């Protein structure tokens, strides 16, 4: 069976906040057949929409021609893909694994090789967008892999919530590199917003006026406007993009920089600060909580 086979059976693994939103989009369009999640209670809403809940990764992979995975990190992607019970060994011949996780480029490349050995295909497809963007169908996807496989999933990605898919060629690691660049620049932008608004406040200048000016002029873009408002309102929970996940990503940025012999000193500084915040128990707070100030005597302000 080739990737052009018209009868597509779609499965999804990983029902965190982003995965749940993407799964709901697919289920609403009657595109999702099967789901699997380690915590089965998270599948209940989808089952009520007519989706089948698989009891294992193996069961899902054997039932599907396309498997979408939305899991948290490199270890999780490897765990569901490798081994006799993983996606690669059980996906139908010619089937496609669409991995939406933010992981190292080298991990993507290794998994693509593994899938090829099993006669199926791997696409790197990391997501740009928070859960609310998924619900609004305003996600961007960085996509890399074989051209035929990309073509086979374009309609699926639209149904999943894509406003645009960005093609990074045939090397799957390229899409993951693009996503790491994105998240590094996102984290750096949030730190700059936090420090800039803190400077205004400590200088007795109205920080809301500053943020309004910037959001309507030189920084009129979603990152500055949305995260600026989050920081002004101090709405750090529930997290759209948690500090713990952002710390994972900045570490991946550091690993990739080492792999290509590049110095990224600001990335190291951001990692140090984020490790401090996560160590203080703020891992489940939104990344915008970088705006909280740490005071030696009083802890967090």
C-alpha positions as CSV (number, residue, x, y, z in Angstrom):
1,X,0.0,0.0,0.0
2,X,1.4,3.4,-1.0
3,X,0.9,6.7,0.7
4,X,-1.7,7.6,-2.0
5,X,-4.1,4.9,-0.8
6,X,-7.5,6.7,-0.6
7,X,-8.7,4.8,2.5
8,X,-7.0,6.5,5.4
9,X,-7.5,5.4,8.9
10,X,-6.1,8.0,11.3
11,X,-5.0,7.5,14.9
12,X,-3.6,9.9,17.5
13,X,-1.3,9.3,20.5
14,X,-1.0,11.9,23.2
15,X,-3.8,13.8,24.8
16,X,-2.1,16.6,26.6
17,X,-3.6,20.1,26.3
18,X,-2.3,20.5,22.7
19,X,-3.0,16.9,21.6
20,X,-6.5,17.0,23.0
21,X,-7.3,20.2,21.0
22,X,-5.9,18.7,17.8
23,X,-7.8,15.4,18.4
24,X,-11.0,17.3,19.0
25,X,-10.5,19.2,15.7
26,X,-10.1,15.9,13.8
27,X,-13.0,14.2,15.6
28,X,-15.3,17.1,14.8
29,X,-14.5,16.7,11.1
30,X,-15.0,12.9,11.4
31,X,-11.3,12.3,10.5
32,X,-10.1,10.6,13.7
33,X,-10.6,6.9,14.1
34,X,-8.5,5.8,17.1
35,X,-6.8,7.4,20.0
36,X,-4.4,6.2,22.7
37,X,-3.3,7.9,25.9
38,X,-1.5,6.5,28.9
39,X,-4.2,7.9,31.1
40,X,-7.3,6.4,29.6
41,X,-9.8,8.8,31.2
42,X,-8.5,11.5,28.8
43,X,-10.0,9.6,25.9
44,X,-13.6,9.7,27.2
45,X,-14.7,12.9,25.5
46,X,-13.4,11.6,22.2
47,X,-15.1,8.2,22.6
48,X,-18.3,10.1,23.1
49,X,-17.7,11.7,19.7
50,X,-17.4,8.2,18.1
51,X,-13.6,7.7,18.3
52,X,-12.2,4.3,19.3
53,X,-9.9,4.2,22.4
54,X,-7.1,1.8,21.8
55,X,-5.6,-0.2,24.7
56,X,-2.0,0.2,23.6
57,X,0.3,1.9,21.0
58,X,0.6,-1.4,19.2
59,X,-3.2,-1.8,18.9
60,X,-3.6,1.7,17.5
61,X,-0.7,1.4,15.1
62,X,-2.0,-1.9,13.7
63,X,-5.4,-0.3,13.0
64,X,-4.1,2.8,11.3
65,X,-2.6,4.0,8.0
66,X,-1.6,7.4,9.6
67,X,-0.5,7.9,13.2
68,X,-0.2,11.4,14.6
69,X,1.8,11.6,17.9
70,X,1.7,14.7,20.1
71,X,3.9,13.7,23.1
72,X,6.2,15.7,25.3
73,X,9.8,15.0,24.6
74,X,12.5,12.8,22.9
75,X,12.1,10.0,25.4
76,X,8.4,9.8,24.9
77,X,8.6,9.8,21.1
78,X,11.2,7.0,21.3
79,X,9.1,5.0,23.7
80,X,6.0,5.0,21.5
81,X,8.0,4.4,18.2
82,X,10.7,1.9,19.0
83,X,10.6,-1.7,19.9
84,X,8.3,-4.6,19.1
85,X,5.2,-2.8,20.5
86,X,6.0,0.6,18.9
87,X,4.6,2.5,16.0
88,X,7.4,1.6,13.5
89,X,7.1,-2.1,13.9
90,X,3.3,-2.2,13.8
91,X,2.1,0.6,11.4
92,X,0.7,-0.8,8.2
93,X,3.1,-1.0,5.3
94,X,3.5,2.4,3.6
95,X,1.8,4.0,6.6
96,X,2.9,7.4,7.9
97,X,3.9,8.5,11.4
98,X,3.3,12.3,11.8
99,X,5.4,13.4,14.8
100,X,4.3,16.8,16.1
101,X,6.7,16.9,19.1
102,X,9.5,19.4,19.7
103,X,12.5,17.1,19.7
104,X,16.2,17.1,18.6
105,X,16.8,16.9,14.9
106,X,19.0,13.8,15.4
107,X,16.1,12.0,17.1
108,X,13.8,12.7,14.2
109,X,16.5,11.5,11.7
110,X,17.0,8.3,13.7
111,X,13.3,7.6,13.9
112,X,12.9,8.2,10.1
113,X,15.6,5.6,9.5
114,X,13.8,3.2,11.8
115,X,10.5,3.6,10.0
116,X,12.2,3.1,6.6
117,X,13.5,-0.2,7.8
118,X,10.0,-1.3,8.7
119,X,8.5,-0.2,5.3
120,X,6.7,2.8,6.5
121,X,7.4,6.5,6.8
122,X,8.1,9.2,9.3
123,X,7.3,12.9,9.0
124,X,8.6,15.6,11.4
125,X,5.7,18.0,11.9
126,X,6.3,20.1,15.0
127,X,3.6,22.6,15.9
128,X,3.8,26.4,16.3
129,X,0.8,27.4,18.4
130,X,-0.7,27.0,21.9
131,X,-3.9,25.0,22.6
132,X,-6.1,28.1,22.1
133,X,-4.6,28.5,18.6
134,X,-5.4,24.9,17.9
135,X,-9.0,25.4,18.9
136,X,-9.1,28.5,16.7
137,X,-7.5,26.5,13.9
138,X,-4.6,28.9,13.7
139,X,-1.7,26.5,14.0
140,X,1.4,26.5,11.9
141,X,3.3,23.3,11.2
142,X,6.9,22.9,10.2
143,X,6.9,19.8,8.0
144,X,9.9,17.7,6.7
145,X,10.1,14.3,5.1
146,X,9.5,12.5,1.9
147,X,7.5,14.5,-0.6
148,X,4.8,11.9,-1.2
149,X,4.2,11.5,2.5
150,X,3.9,15.2,3.0
151,X,1.4,15.4,0.2
152,X,-0.6,12.6,1.7
153,X,-1.1,14.4,5.0
154,X,-1.8,18.0,3.9
155,X,-5.5,17.6,4.1
156,X,-5.2,16.0,7.5
157,X,-3.1,18.9,8.8
158,X,-5.7,21.4,7.7
159,X,-8.4,19.4,9.5
160,X,-6.1,19.3,12.6
161,X,-6.1,23.1,12.7
162,X,-3.4,24.3,10.3
163,X,-3.6,27.8,9.0
164,X,-0.3,27.1,7.1
165,X,2.3,24.4,6.6
166,X,5.9,25.3,6.1
167,X,7.9,22.9,4.0
168,X,11.5,22.3,5.2
169,X,12.5,19.6,2.7
170,X,13.1,15.9,2.9
171,X,15.4,15.8,6.0
172,X,13.1,15.5,9.0
173,X,15.6,17.1,11.3
174,X,15.2,20.4,9.4
175,X,11.7,20.9,10.6
176,X,12.8,20.2,14.2
177,X,15.6,22.7,13.9
178,X,13.1,25.3,12.6
179,X,10.9,24.6,15.7
180,X,13.9,25.0,18.1
181,X,14.8,28.3,16.5
182,X,11.2,29.4,16.9
183,X,11.0,28.4,20.6
184,X,14.3,30.0,21.4
185,X,13.2,33.3,19.9
186,X,9.8,33.0,21.7
187,X,11.4,32.5,25.1
188,X,13.9,35.3,24.4
189,X,11.0,37.6,23.4
190,X,9.1,36.9,26.6
191,X,12.2,37.6,28.7
192,X,12.6,40.9,27.0
193,X,9.0,41.8,27.6
194,X,9.3,40.9,31.3
195,X,12.5,42.9,31.8
196,X,11.2,45.9,29.8
197,X,8.0,46.1,31.7
198,X,9.8,45.7,35.0
199,X,12.1,48.6,34.1
200,X,9.0,50.8,33.4
201,X,7.4,49.8,36.7
202,X,10.5,50.3,38.8
203,X,11.0,53.7,37.1
204,X,7.4,54.7,38.0
205,X,6.3,54.7,34.4
206,X,2.9,53.2,33.6
207,X,3.8,49.8,32.1
208,X,0.4,49.3,30.5
209,X,0.9,52.5,28.5
210,X,4.3,51.2,27.4
211,X,2.9,47.8,26.4
212,X,0.0,49.4,24.5
213,X,2.4,51.7,22.6
214,X,4.7,48.8,21.7
215,X,1.8,46.5,20.8
216,X,0.4,49.1,18.4
217,X,3.7,50.1,16.8
218,X,7.0,48.3,16.4
219,X,6.0,45.1,18.3
220,X,2.5,44.7,16.8
221,X,2.6,40.9,16.7
222,X,0.9,38.0,18.6
223,X,3.9,37.1,20.8
224,X,4.4,40.6,22.2
225,X,0.7,41.5,22.4
226,X,-0.6,38.2,23.9
227,X,2.3,37.6,26.3
228,X,2.5,41.2,27.2
229,X,-1.1,41.1,28.3
230,X,-0.5,37.9,30.2
231,X,2.3,39.5,32.1
232,X,0.3,42.7,32.8
233,X,-2.6,40.6,34.1
234,X,-0.3,38.1,35.9
235,X,-2.3,35.2,34.5
236,X,0.2,32.4,34.8
237,X,-2.2,29.5,35.3
238,X,-3.4,27.4,33.6
239,X,-0.4,27.3,31.4
240,X,-0.7,27.4,27.6
241,X,3.1,26.7,27.4
242,X,4.5,25.6,30.7
243,X,7.9,26.6,32.1
244,X,8.7,22.9,32.5
245,X,8.2,22.3,28.7
246,X,9.9,25.5,27.8
247,X,12.9,24.5,29.9
248,X,13.0,21.2,28.0
249,X,13.0,23.1,24.7
250,X,15.8,25.5,25.7
251,X,17.9,22.5,26.7
252,X,17.3,21.1,23.2
253,X,18.4,24.4,21.7
254,X,21.6,24.1,23.7
255,X,22.2,20.5,22.6
256,X,21.7,21.4,19.0
257,X,24.0,24.4,19.2
258,X,26.7,22.1,20.6
259,X,26.0,19.6,17.8
260,X,26.7,22.4,15.2
261,X,29.5,24.0,17.2
262,X,27.7,27.3,17.8
263,X,27.9,29.5,20.9
264,X,24.5,30.8,22.1
265,X,25.3,32.6,25.3
266,X,21.8,34.1,25.7
267,X,20.3,30.6,25.5
268,X,22.5,29.5,28.4
269,X,21.4,32.5,30.5
270,X,17.7,31.7,29.8
271,X,18.2,28.1,30.7
272,X,19.8,29.1,34.0
273,X,16.9,31.3,34.9
274,X,14.3,28.8,33.9
275,X,16.0,26.1,35.9
276,X,15.8,28.4,38.9
277,X,12.1,29.0,38.4
278,X,11.3,25.3,37.9
279,X,13.4,24.5,41.0
280,X,11.1,26.9,42.9
281,X,8.1,24.9,41.9
282,X,6.8,27.0,39.0
283,X,7.2,24.3,36.4
284,X,3.4,24.1,35.8
285,X,3.1,27.9,35.4
286,X,2.9,29.5,32.0
287,X,6.2,30.6,30.4
288,X,5.1,34.2,31.0
289,X,5.8,33.6,34.7
290,X,9.4,34.5,33.8
291,X,8.2,38.0,34.6
292,X,8.0,37.1,38.3
293,X,10.7,38.7,40.3
294,X,12.8,36.7,42.7
295,X,13.7,38.5,45.9
296,X,16.4,36.9,48.1
297,X,14.5,37.5,51.4
298,X,10.9,37.0,50.2
299,X,11.1,34.4,47.5
300,X,8.8,35.3,44.6
301,X,7.0,38.6,44.3
